[in-house]
Amino acid sequence: MEGKDDEVLSDAPPSDDIPKTEDQNSDTKDNKEEKDAEVDGPKKEEDTLAKKSFQLENMFDDDDDDDDDEEFPDSDAVQIADKPAPSLAQTDPEFMSAFYQRLFPFKYLFQWLNHGVKPSTDFGNREFAFTLPNDAYLRYQSFQTADALHKDVMRLNPSRFEIGPVYSTNPRDRKTLRKPGAFKPVSKELVFDIDLTDYDDIRTCCSKANICLKCWAFVTMSIKVIDAALREDFGFQHILWVYSGRRGAHAWVCDKSARNLPDDRRRAIAGYLEVVRGGSQSGKRVNLRRPLHPHITRSLNTLGEYFASTVLVDQDPFSRPDQAARLIELLPDKTLRAALQKKWDSAPGRSSSSKWADIDTVAKANSRGLDTKALLEAKQDIVLEYTYPRLDAEVSKKLIHLLKSPFVVHPGTGRVCVPIDIKKVDNFNPLDTPTLFQLLDEINSWNPSQANQQDQMPGSDSGSGQDETDTAAKPRKIQDYEKTSLKPYIDYFRSFVAKLNSDERPAKRERTDDNPNAMEF
């Protein structure tokens, strides 16, 4: 990387979770804000590989010669000197270096963004942005191959990195262009961001950066609603959901038609998916015309069960006086509101489930003059306000927005940002996702006798045409990621990329449209 291409930006992602150094850039912004300001400055290179203060040598002592076909090396056990257990509030640079060297799927990341094996401008003109251990933030980095990206990541050892758009020319050459407007974003995946902090006004179990399985259900239901809309209403097929590493999830819509959407089309899709509007202190946040759009009807069918279990039981928000008062405000009939207020004042300890049931009970007892249709519509709007996805729409509206790469380590939790299988989304537990230190410990505790079992797994090389004698004599080499709990996530990502790239081939583009009724944008 040449020095003229390195830029230290003042708009780095939040540094609350990253250990600060004297060289830290103090002018940082929230990661959700767009990072399009550019400040030139010198970059302090850090030779992290020369700073090993404990014995990680065995992680890097390979017998293998360089083999472009091998994505993950194998290694001996990780020898770590005695030291206190590292806090998950930070990521140790030496451990990060081992993670990038041994476990990060650079080859599959390249194939995902390149849309094929042969290097192209889809990858070569793609922007990468690195957050270094000292919080310096480097934008407009680009690479021609997976190996080039891997080498620079090993040299810089970022605490995380983000992915931006494909530009009209190589981002490194942008300063050499004299024609105004010659350097511009031309494509990027359509992305969506779900963050549990946007649910702080209704979740009672946790707040801010904290999460548990009870409130994670809001992310699960949001994924289901958004995924269904993207597939059924817009005809997109290749949607990669990724755990953000702490309190949310990201969607990458990878179809070529999605990648080529201009900003106005992205804004239109984001607006189509936006139902809950305004802040927690605003009035009625859901205002929908009737009859309901098919997307809303479908969403209500999905969300109704979650409202009963997650909202009324797990969160129990209406047991709080302020939330009970808001529930009454959202009902349309003055007489009904007064009767409910009287009933709840006499029994302040009633649960949310009981109070929700009270609405129908009291309505029937005071049915004279009651508009039952208006009451039904109000209850539908309440269900949507408390369960419908709350998206950070700004993330989706512009090509230039950068988003955290899959498989990076969240610096605050140590958790890896792993893909979420949409078919198994109900079983995904963010608290069980692999952590940096856990993965390296799993390599350390790997028993070579497990290799024979791994050879028989679907997708292994055991079916390569060799006879059984040869296979027994030359067991398949177990790569490091296969020794860890990261394996199913990398395998899922690999299969996702293979399907995406298969459909990108010219022969596949002639296939019959599976969804002729998909909306055009």
C-alpha positions as CSV (number, residue, x, y, z in Angstrom):
1,M,0.0,0.0,0.0
2,E,1.5,3.3,-1.0
3,G,1.5,6.1,1.4
4,K,-0.4,8.5,-0.9
5,D,-3.4,6.2,-0.8
6,D,-3.6,6.0,3.0
7,E,-6.1,8.4,4.5
8,V,-6.9,9.0,8.2
9,L,-10.4,10.2,8.5
10,S,-11.9,12.0,11.3
11,D,-15.3,10.2,11.1
12,A,-14.2,6.9,12.5
13,P,-16.7,4.5,14.0
14,P,-17.4,4.8,17.7
15,S,-14.4,4.1,19.8
16,D,-16.1,3.4,23.1
17,D,-15.2,-0.3,22.8
18,I,-11.6,0.1,21.6
19,P,-8.7,0.7,23.9
20,K,-7.5,4.3,23.4
21,T,-3.9,5.2,22.7
22,E,-2.0,8.5,22.6
23,D,-2.2,8.5,18.8
24,Q,-6.0,8.1,18.8
25,N,-8.0,10.4,16.6
26,S,-10.4,12.0,19.1
27,D,-12.9,13.4,16.5
28,T,-15.1,10.4,16.0
29,K,-18.7,9.9,15.0
30,D,-21.3,7.3,15.5
31,N,-20.9,4.4,13.0
32,K,-24.4,4.8,11.7
33,E,-23.5,8.2,10.3
34,E,-22.3,8.3,6.7
35,K,-18.6,8.4,6.4
36,D,-18.2,10.6,3.3
37,A,-16.0,13.4,4.8
38,E,-12.3,13.2,3.8
39,V,-9.4,14.5,5.7
40,D,-5.9,13.9,4.5
41,G,-3.3,13.0,7.0
42,P,-0.2,10.8,7.5
43,K,-0.7,7.2,8.6
44,K,1.3,5.6,11.3
45,E,2.1,2.0,10.1
46,E,2.1,-0.7,12.8
47,D,4.1,-3.8,12.3
48,T,1.8,-5.9,14.5
49,L,3.4,-9.2,13.4
50,A,6.7,-8.1,15.0
51,K,5.1,-7.3,18.4
52,K,4.3,-10.8,19.6
53,S,4.9,-10.7,23.3
54,F,3.7,-14.2,23.9
55,Q,4.1,-17.5,22.1
56,L,1.8,-17.6,19.0
57,E,4.6,-19.0,16.8
58,N,3.0,-22.3,16.4
59,M,0.0,-20.6,14.8
60,F,2.2,-19.5,12.0
61,D,4.7,-22.3,11.6
62,D,3.3,-24.0,8.5
63,D,4.9,-27.0,6.7
64,D,3.0,-26.1,3.6
65,D,4.3,-24.2,0.7
66,D,2.1,-21.4,-0.6
67,D,-1.0,-22.9,-2.2
68,D,-3.6,-20.6,-3.7
69,D,-6.2,-23.2,-3.5
70,E,-6.0,-23.5,0.3
71,E,-8.0,-20.8,2.0
72,F,-7.3,-21.8,5.6
73,P,-4.0,-23.2,6.8
74,D,-3.9,-25.9,9.5
75,S,-1.8,-25.5,12.5
76,D,-0.5,-27.0,15.7
77,A,-2.1,-26.1,19.0
78,V,-1.9,-22.4,19.9
79,Q,0.7,-22.0,22.6
80,I,-0.3,-19.1,24.8
81,A,1.7,-18.0,27.8
82,D,0.0,-17.8,31.2
83,K,-1.9,-14.5,31.5
84,P,-5.2,-13.3,32.9
85,A,-8.2,-14.1,30.8
86,P,-8.7,-11.2,28.4
87,S,-11.7,-9.0,28.8
88,L,-14.3,-9.3,26.1
89,A,-14.5,-5.5,26.2
90,Q,-11.6,-5.3,23.8
91,T,-9.8,-7.3,21.1
92,D,-6.2,-8.1,21.7
93,P,-4.1,-7.2,18.6
94,E,-2.0,-10.4,18.8
95,F,-5.1,-12.6,18.9
96,M,-6.7,-10.6,16.1
97,S,-3.6,-11.2,14.0
98,A,-4.0,-15.0,14.6
99,F,-7.7,-14.8,13.7
100,Y,-7.0,-13.1,10.4
101,Q,-4.2,-15.5,9.6
102,R,-6.0,-18.7,10.5
103,L,-9.8,-18.2,10.4
104,F,-11.0,-15.3,8.4
105,P,-12.5,-16.5,5.1
106,F,-10.8,-14.1,2.7
107,K,-11.2,-16.3,-0.4
108,Y,-15.0,-16.6,0.1
109,L,-15.3,-12.9,0.9
110,F,-13.5,-12.2,-2.4
111,Q,-15.7,-14.5,-4.4
112,W,-18.8,-12.9,-2.8
113,L,-17.8,-9.4,-3.7
114,N,-16.2,-10.3,-7.0
115,H,-19.1,-12.5,-8.2
116,G,-16.7,-15.0,-9.6
117,V,-13.2,-16.5,-9.3
118,K,-11.4,-14.4,-11.9
119,P,-10.5,-10.9,-10.5
120,S,-12.8,-8.1,-11.9
121,T,-13.6,-4.5,-11.2
122,D,-16.5,-5.7,-9.0
123,F,-13.8,-6.4,-6.4
124,G,-10.9,-4.3,-7.7
125,N,-12.9,-1.0,-7.5
126,R,-14.6,-1.8,-4.2
127,E,-13.9,0.4,-1.3
128,F,-12.7,-1.0,2.0
129,A,-12.3,1.0,5.2
130,F,-10.1,-0.1,8.1
131,T,-10.3,0.9,11.8
132,L,-6.8,0.4,13.2
133,P,-6.0,-0.5,16.8
134,N,-5.2,3.2,17.6
135,D,-8.6,4.2,16.1
136,A,-7.2,5.7,13.0
137,Y,-9.7,5.2,10.2
138,L,-8.5,4.5,6.6
139,R,-10.9,4.9,3.8
140,Y,-10.7,4.3,0.0
141,Q,-8.6,1.2,0.3
142,S,-8.9,-1.3,-2.6
143,F,-7.4,-4.6,-3.7
144,Q,-7.2,-6.7,-6.8
145,T,-7.2,-10.1,-5.2
146,A,-8.1,-11.9,-2.0
147,D,-4.4,-12.4,-1.4
148,A,-3.7,-8.7,-1.6
149,L,-6.5,-8.0,0.9
150,H,-5.3,-10.7,3.2
151,K,-1.7,-9.3,3.2
152,D,-2.8,-5.8,3.9
153,V,-5.1,-6.9,6.7
154,M,-2.2,-8.8,8.2
155,R,0.1,-5.8,7.9
156,L,-2.4,-3.3,9.4
157,N,-4.2,-5.7,11.8
158,P,-7.4,-3.6,11.9
159,S,-9.8,-4.1,14.8
160,R,-12.5,-4.2,12.2
161,F,-13.1,-3.3,8.6
162,E,-16.1,-2.1,6.5
163,I,-17.2,-2.6,2.9
164,G,-18.3,0.3,0.7
165,P,-19.5,0.6,-2.9
166,V,-17.9,-0.3,-6.2
167,Y,-16.6,2.9,-7.8
168,S,-16.3,3.9,-11.4
169,T,-12.5,3.7,-11.1
170,N,-10.0,2.3,-8.6
171,P,-10.5,4.2,-5.3
172,R,-6.7,4.5,-5.0
173,D,-6.6,6.5,-8.2
174,R,-9.3,9.0,-7.4
175,K,-6.9,11.9,-6.8
176,T,-5.3,11.5,-10.2
177,L,-8.7,12.2,-12.0
178,R,-9.1,15.7,-13.4
179,K,-12.6,15.4,-14.8
180,P,-15.3,16.4,-12.2
181,G,-17.6,13.5,-11.4
182,A,-15.3,10.9,-12.8
183,F,-15.0,9.2,-9.5
184,K,-18.5,8.0,-8.3
185,P,-20.1,5.0,-6.8
186,V,-21.8,2.7,-9.4
187,S,-23.0,-0.3,-7.4
188,K,-23.4,-1.9,-4.0
189,E,-25.6,-4.4,-2.3
190,L,-28.9,-3.0,-1.0
191,V,-28.4,-3.1,2.8
192,F,-30.6,-2.9,5.9
193,D,-29.8,-2.4,9.5
194,I,-31.8,-3.6,12.5
195,D,-30.6,-2.3,15.9
196,L,-32.2,-3.2,19.2
197,T,-31.5,0.2,20.7
198,D,-34.4,1.4,18.5
199,Y,-36.7,-0.8,20.6
200,D,-35.6,0.7,24.0
201,D,-39.0,2.4,24.5
202,I,-40.8,-1.0,24.4
203,R,-38.3,-3.6,25.6
204,T,-38.1,-3.9,29.4
205,C,-35.6,-6.7,29.8
206,C,-32.5,-4.7,28.5
207,S,-31.5,-1.3,27.2
208,K,-28.8,0.3,25.2
209,A,-26.1,-2.2,24.2
210,N,-27.4,-5.0,26.3
211,I,-29.4,-7.9,24.9
212,C,-30.9,-11.2,25.9
213,L,-33.0,-13.8,24.1
214,K,-36.2,-12.1,25.2
215,C,-35.5,-8.9,23.3
216,W,-33.6,-10.7,20.5
217,A,-37.0,-11.9,19.4
218,F,-37.6,-8.4,18.0
219,V,-34.7,-9.0,15.6
220,T,-36.0,-12.4,14.7
221,M,-39.4,-11.1,13.8
222,S,-37.9,-8.2,11.9
223,I,-35.7,-10.5,9.8
224,K,-38.8,-12.6,8.9
225,V,-40.9,-9.6,7.8
226,I,-38.1,-7.9,5.8
227,D,-36.9,-11.1,4.2
228,A,-40.4,-12.0,3.1
229,A,-41.0,-8.5,1.6
230,L,-37.7,-8.5,-0.3
231,R,-38.3,-11.9,-1.8
232,E,-42.1,-11.9,-2.4
233,D,-42.7,-8.2,-3.3
234,F,-39.4,-7.4,-5.1
235,G,-38.3,-10.8,-6.4
236,F,-34.8,-10.7,-4.7
237,Q,-33.3,-14.1,-4.1
238,H,-29.8,-13.7,-2.7
239,I,-30.2,-12.1,0.8
240,L,-27.4,-12.5,3.3
241,W,-28.3,-11.9,6.9
242,V,-25.4,-11.2,9.2
243,Y,-25.3,-10.8,13.0
244,S,-23.8,-7.4,13.8
245,G,-21.7,-8.8,16.7
246,R,-23.7,-7.1,19.5
247,R,-27.3,-6.0,19.3
248,G,-28.6,-6.3,15.8
249,A,-28.4,-7.7,12.3
250,H,-27.6,-6.5,8.8
251,A,-29.1,-7.6,5.5
252,W,-27.1,-7.7,2.3
253,V,-29.3,-8.0,-0.8
254,C,-26.8,-9.3,-3.4
255,D,-28.8,-9.8,-6.5
256,K,-27.4,-7.9,-9.5
257,S,-30.6,-6.0,-9.9
258,A,-30.3,-4.8,-6.3
259,R,-26.6,-3.9,-6.6
260,N,-27.3,-1.6,-9.5
261,L,-30.2,0.3,-7.9
262,P,-29.6,4.1,-7.9
263,D,-30.2,6.1,-4.7
264,D,-33.8,7.1,-5.6
265,R,-34.8,3.5,-6.0
266,R,-33.1,2.6,-2.7
267,R,-35.0,5.4,-1.0
268,A,-38.3,4.1,-2.5
269,I,-37.7,0.6,-1.2
270,A,-36.7,1.9,2.2
271,G,-39.9,4.0,2.3
272,Y,-42.0,1.0,1.2
273,L,-40.7,-1.0,4.2
274,E,-41.1,1.9,6.7
275,V,-44.3,1.7,8.8
276,V,-43.4,2.9,12.3
277,R,-42.6,6.6,12.1
278,G,-41.5,9.3,14.5
279,G,-39.7,9.0,17.9
280,S,-40.8,7.4,21.1
281,Q,-42.2,10.8,22.4
282,S,-44.3,11.4,19.3
283,G,-48.0,10.6,19.0
284,K,-49.5,7.8,17.0
285,R,-46.6,6.2,15.1
286,V,-48.5,3.9,12.8
287,N,-51.0,5.6,10.4
288,L,-52.1,3.2,7.6
289,R,-54.8,3.5,5.0
290,R,-57.4,0.8,4.7
291,P,-57.7,-1.7,3.2
292,L,-54.2,-2.7,4.2
293,H,-51.6,-3.4,1.7
294,P,-50.9,-7.1,1.1
295,H,-47.4,-6.6,2.6
296,I,-48.9,-5.2,5.8
297,T,-51.5,-8.0,6.0
298,R,-48.7,-10.6,5.5
299,S,-46.6,-8.9,8.2
300,L,-49.5,-8.9,10.7
301,N,-50.0,-12.6,10.2
302,T,-46.3,-13.1,11.1
303,L,-46.2,-10.6,13.9
304,G,-49.5,-11.5,15.7
305,E,-48.0,-14.5,17.5
306,Y,-44.9,-12.5,18.5
307,F,-47.1,-9.7,19.9
308,A,-48.8,-12.2,22.2
309,S,-45.6,-14.0,23.4
310,T,-42.8,-11.5,23.1
311,V,-44.6,-8.2,23.8
312,L,-47.4,-9.1,26.2
313,V,-45.6,-11.9,28.1
314,D,-41.8,-11.5,27.9
315,Q,-41.7,-7.7,27.9
316,D,-45.0,-6.9,29.7
317,P,-44.8,-3.2,28.9
318,F,-48.3,-2.3,29.8
319,S,-47.8,-3.2,33.4
320,R,-45.9,0.1,33.6
321,P,-48.2,3.1,34.2
322,D,-46.7,5.2,31.4
323,Q,-47.1,2.4,28.8
324,A,-50.6,1.6,30.0
325,A,-51.5,5.3,29.5
326,R,-50.0,5.2,26.0
327,L,-52.1,2.1,25.2
328,I,-55.2,3.9,26.2
329,E,-54.3,6.9,24.1
330,L,-54.0,4.7,21.0
331,L,-57.6,3.5,21.4
332,P,-60.3,5.4,19.4
333,D,-63.3,5.6,21.7
334,K,-63.5,8.1,24.6
335,T,-66.0,6.0,26.6
336,L,-63.8,2.9,26.2
337,R,-60.7,4.7,27.2
338,A,-62.4,6.1,30.4
339,A,-63.8,2.6,31.3
340,L,-60.4,1.0,30.9
341,Q,-58.6,3.7,32.9
342,K,-61.1,3.1,35.8
343,K,-60.6,-0.6,35.7
344,W,-56.8,-0.5,35.6
345,D,-56.6,2.2,38.4
346,S,-58.5,-0.2,40.6
347,A,-56.1,-3.1,39.8
348,P,-52.7,-1.6,39.1
349,G,-50.9,-4.9,39.1
350,R,-52.7,-6.3,36.1
351,S,-50.4,-7.8,33.5
352,S,-50.1,-6.7,29.9
353,S,-51.9,-9.8,28.7
354,S,-54.8,-9.1,31.0
355,K,-55.0,-5.5,30.0
356,W,-55.0,-6.4,26.3
357,A,-57.8,-8.8,26.9
358,D,-59.6,-6.1,28.9
359,I,-60.0,-4.0,25.7
360,D,-62.4,-6.5,24.1
361,T,-64.1,-7.3,27.4
362,V,-64.8,-3.7,28.2
363,A,-65.7,-2.9,24.6
364,K,-68.4,-5.5,24.6
365,A,-69.8,-4.2,27.9
366,N,-70.0,-0.7,26.5
367,S,-70.8,-1.6,22.9
368,R,-73.5,1.0,22.4
369,G,-72.2,3.5,19.9
370,L,-68.8,1.8,19.7
371,D,-67.2,1.7,16.2
372,T,-66.0,-1.9,16.2
373,K,-64.2,-1.4,12.9
374,A,-62.2,1.6,14.2
375,L,-61.3,-0.5,17.3
376,L,-60.1,-3.4,15.2
377,E,-57.9,-1.1,13.1
378,A,-56.5,0.6,16.2
379,K,-55.5,-2.8,17.7
380,Q,-53.8,-3.7,14.4
381,D,-51.9,-0.4,14.5
382,I,-50.8,-1.1,18.1
383,V,-49.6,-4.6,17.1
384,L,-47.5,-3.0,14.3
385,E,-46.1,-0.3,16.5
386,Y,-44.8,-2.8,19.0
387,T,-43.6,-5.5,16.6
388,Y,-43.0,-4.1,13.1
389,P,-39.3,-3.8,12.1
390,R,-37.6,-0.5,13.1
391,L,-35.0,0.0,10.4
392,D,-32.3,2.6,10.2
393,A,-33.5,3.8,6.9
394,E,-30.5,6.0,6.2
395,V,-28.3,3.0,5.9
396,S,-30.4,1.7,3.0
397,K,-30.9,4.9,1.0
398,K,-27.4,5.7,-0.4
399,L,-24.8,3.8,-2.3
400,I,-21.9,5.4,-0.4
401,H,-22.8,4.0,3.0
402,L,-20.3,1.6,4.4
403,L,-21.3,-1.5,6.4
404,K,-19.3,-3.8,8.7
405,S,-17.9,-6.8,6.9
406,P,-19.2,-10.3,7.7
407,F,-16.9,-12.3,9.9
408,V,-15.1,-9.4,11.5
409,V,-14.9,-9.4,15.3
410,H,-17.0,-6.9,17.2
411,P,-14.4,-5.0,19.4
412,G,-16.8,-4.6,22.3
413,T,-18.0,-8.2,22.7
414,G,-15.4,-10.2,21.0
415,R,-18.1,-12.0,19.0
416,V,-17.7,-12.8,15.3
417,C,-20.2,-11.3,12.9
418,V,-21.5,-14.6,11.6
419,P,-24.2,-15.1,8.9
420,I,-27.7,-16.1,10.0
421,D,-29.3,-18.9,8.1
422,I,-32.8,-17.6,7.3
423,K,-34.2,-21.1,7.4
424,K,-32.9,-21.5,11.0
425,V,-33.5,-17.9,12.2
426,D,-35.7,-19.0,15.0
427,N,-32.8,-21.1,16.4
428,F,-30.2,-18.4,16.2
429,N,-28.8,-17.3,19.6
430,P,-26.5,-14.3,19.4
431,L,-25.1,-15.1,22.9
432,D,-23.9,-18.5,21.5
433,T,-22.0,-17.1,18.6
434,P,-18.2,-17.8,18.6
435,T,-15.9,-15.3,20.2
436,L,-12.3,-14.5,19.3
437,F,-10.8,-16.1,22.3
438,Q,-13.1,-19.1,22.2
439,L,-12.1,-19.9,18.6
440,L,-8.4,-19.8,19.3
441,D,-8.9,-22.0,22.3
442,E,-10.8,-24.5,20.2
443,I,-7.9,-24.7,17.8
444,N,-5.7,-25.2,20.9
445,S,-7.8,-28.1,22.2
446,W,-8.3,-29.8,18.9
447,N,-7.8,-33.6,19.0
448,P,-6.2,-34.9,15.8
449,S,-8.2,-38.1,16.3
450,Q,-11.3,-36.2,15.2
451,A,-9.9,-35.8,11.7
452,N,-11.3,-39.1,10.5
453,Q,-14.7,-38.1,11.6
454,Q,-14.4,-34.8,9.8
455,D,-13.4,-36.6,6.6
456,Q,-16.8,-38.3,6.4
457,M,-18.7,-35.0,6.7
458,P,-20.8,-33.9,3.6
459,G,-18.8,-31.7,1.4
460,S,-15.4,-33.1,2.4
461,D,-12.8,-34.2,-0.1
462,S,-13.4,-37.9,0.6
463,G,-15.3,-38.3,-2.6
464,S,-12.6,-37.1,-4.9
465,G,-12.2,-40.3,-6.8
466,Q,-9.4,-41.8,-4.8
467,D,-9.8,-45.4,-3.8
468,E,-10.3,-46.2,-0.1
469,T,-6.7,-47.3,0.4
470,D,-5.4,-43.9,-0.9
471,T,-7.8,-42.1,1.3
472,A,-6.9,-44.0,4.4
473,A,-3.2,-43.5,3.6
474,K,-3.6,-39.8,3.0
475,P,-6.3,-38.4,5.2
476,R,-7.6,-35.0,4.2
477,K,-5.9,-32.1,5.9
478,I,-8.2,-30.4,8.4
479,Q,-8.2,-26.7,8.1
480,D,-8.2,-24.5,11.2
481,Y,-11.7,-23.2,10.8
482,E,-13.0,-26.8,10.7
483,K,-11.6,-27.3,14.2
484,T,-13.8,-24.6,15.6
485,S,-17.4,-23.6,16.1
486,L,-17.0,-21.2,13.2
487,K,-17.2,-24.1,10.7
488,P,-21.0,-24.1,10.1
489,Y,-21.1,-20.4,9.5
490,I,-18.3,-20.5,7.0
491,D,-19.8,-23.5,5.3
492,Y,-23.2,-21.6,5.0
493,F,-21.4,-18.5,3.6
494,R,-19.5,-20.6,1.1
495,S,-22.8,-22.2,-0.2
496,F,-24.5,-18.8,-0.3
497,V,-21.6,-17.4,-2.4
498,A,-21.6,-20.5,-4.7
499,K,-25.3,-20.1,-5.4
500,L,-25.0,-16.3,-6.0
501,N,-22.1,-16.8,-8.4
502,S,-23.8,-19.6,-10.2
503,D,-26.8,-17.4,-10.9
504,E,-24.4,-14.6,-12.1
505,R,-23.1,-16.7,-15.0
506,P,-24.5,-15.7,-18.4
507,A,-26.1,-19.1,-18.9
508,K,-28.1,-18.7,-15.8
509,R,-29.4,-15.3,-16.8
510,E,-31.7,-16.8,-19.3
511,R,-33.7,-18.7,-16.7
512,T,-37.4,-18.1,-16.5
513,D,-38.4,-15.5,-14.0
514,D,-39.6,-17.3,-10.9
515,N,-41.6,-14.2,-9.8
516,P,-43.1,-12.4,-12.8
517,N,-45.3,-10.3,-10.4
518,A,-42.3,-8.8,-8.6
519,M,-42.5,-5.0,-8.4
520,E,-40.1,-3.0,-10.6
521,F,-37.9,-0.4,-9.1
